[in-house]
């Protein structure tokens, strides 16, 4: 083999090696570290869409109707909004027209219903102005903030965190999300809950102390809100206990009914 041909072969080999490395690098980069076990993604169905809404965080506003604040021993005229969170895997999706079985949880003997409007965010930020807050809402759903009231009250009496009363399995019940493009924003509308056909909660969204826009603005002062966050906007008065066998029917003007059976 001549000197020139040897050089040509070496040059070609080097080029092939470099190309192989270049092709292999992206593949290696795509692999990365693998989790030691899979964790299911939490999603909510969207009405009329093939895509689903992936949940990042669940925020809840407390005592956002004056009458409910009073029944919980608070002064609605001077108390600023406060928030708590539920874990995302506490979500129980309930399909339209379905009566979903809802398990009575452990540890409690005083299990309460709280019907609420739920806002689902498509974007977020920090220190969001009230007049820009609704731009971040993707859609709305009808929800239930289920509560182990005896555990919540017991912890509150001891001045301890009361997540055990609010943040348990299946504690965040909700129907599918309805895009704002189809429903508009909810500033008023009848909201109610009935147990076995008897109405227990009956109010109007216009009676919320803090509107959805104000809730988003206030939350964004404390947290960076992002797409995938949902906000339970508070419940009207006359929350109360449920027992096994009860059928709950939730209604919100402008959205389909949602129903569960306590089992």
Rosetta blueprint (number, residue, H / E / L):
1 X L
2 X L
3 X H
4 X H
5 X H
6 X H
7 X H
8 X H
9 X H
10 X H
11 X H
12 X H
13 X H
14 X H
15 X H
16 X H
17 X H
18 X H
19 X H
20 X H
21 X H
22 X H
23 X H
24 X H
25 X H
26 X H
27 X H
28 X H
29 X H
30 X H
31 X H
32 X L
33 X L
34 X L
35 X L
36 X L
37 X L
38 X L
39 X L
40 X L
41 X L
42 X L
43 X E
44 X E
45 X E
46 X E
47 X L
48 X L
49 X L
50 X L
51 X L
52 X E
53 X E
54 X E
55 X L
56 X L
57 X E
58 X E
59 X E
60 X E
61 X E
62 X E
63 X L
64 X L
65 X E
66 X H
67 X H
68 X H
69 X H
70 X H
71 X H
72 X L
73 X L
74 X L
75 X L
76 X L
77 X L
78 X L
79 X L
80 X L
81 X L
82 X E
83 X E
84 X E
85 X E
86 X E
87 X L
88 X H
89 X H
90 X H
91 X E
92 X E
93 X E
94 X L
95 X L
96 X L
97 X L
98 X L
99 X E
100 X E
101 X E
102 X E
103 X L
104 X L
105 X L
106 X L
107 X L
108 X L
109 X L
110 X L
111 X E
112 X E
113 X E
114 X L
115 X E
116 X E
117 X E
118 X E
119 X E
120 X E
121 X E
122 X L
123 X L
124 X L
125 X E
126 X L
127 X L
128 X L
129 X L
130 X H
131 X H
132 X H
133 X H
134 X H
135 X H
136 X H
137 X E
138 X E
139 X E
140 X E
141 X E
142 X E
143 X E
144 X E
145 X E
146 X L
147 X E
148 X E
149 X H
150 X H
151 X H
152 X H
153 X H
154 X H
155 X H
156 X H
157 X H
158 X L
159 X L
160 X L
161 X L
162 X L
163 X H
164 X H
165 X H
166 X H
167 X L
168 X L
169 X L
170 X L
171 X L
172 X E
173 X E
174 X E
175 X L
176 X L
177 X E
178 X E
179 X E
180 X H
181 X H
182 X H
183 X H
184 X L
185 X L
186 X L
187 X L
188 X L
189 X L
190 X E
191 X E
192 X E
193 X E
194 X E
195 X E
196 X L
197 X L
198 X E
199 X E
200 X E
201 X E
202 X E
203 X E
204 X E
205 X H
206 X H
207 X H
208 X E
209 X L
210 X L
211 X L
212 X H
213 X H
214 X H
215 X H
216 X H
217 X H
218 X H
219 X H
220 X H
221 X H
222 X H
223 X L
224 X L
225 X E
226 X L
227 X L
228 X L
229 X E
230 X E
231 X E
232 X E
233 X E
234 X E
235 X E
236 X L
237 X L
238 X L
239 X L
240 X E
241 X E
242 X E
243 X L
244 X L
245 X L
246 X L
247 X E
248 X E
249 X E
250 X E
251 X E
252 X E
253 X L
254 X L
255 X E
256 X E
257 X E
258 X E
259 X E
260 X E
261 X E
262 X E
263 X L
